[in-house]
């Protein structure tokens, strides 16, 4: 189920949950950012290409959110806190990036 925020156990293996990934990435970003308004956030399916398209900013971080659903949730979360950017991006964009 896309967007599910729970742990699935299948044949004894835990499948990574969106909630855990989302929480980790949000925590990582909040450790880097002191002023949301100075940062830009986005999602992409290719962080290296996207960095070049943004003219190779010196301060750049990206994370694999493992799903487009999780990546877009994180993007919206930080846009609502005042980061620059816009929703959109490529279909299948499972990476989140921020830069100054």
ABEGO torsion letter per residue (X at the ends): XBGBBBBBBBGGBBBBBAAAAAAAAAAAAAAABABAAABBBBBBABAAAAAAAAGGBABBBBBBAGBAAAAAAAAAAAAAAGBBEBBEEBBGBABBBBBX
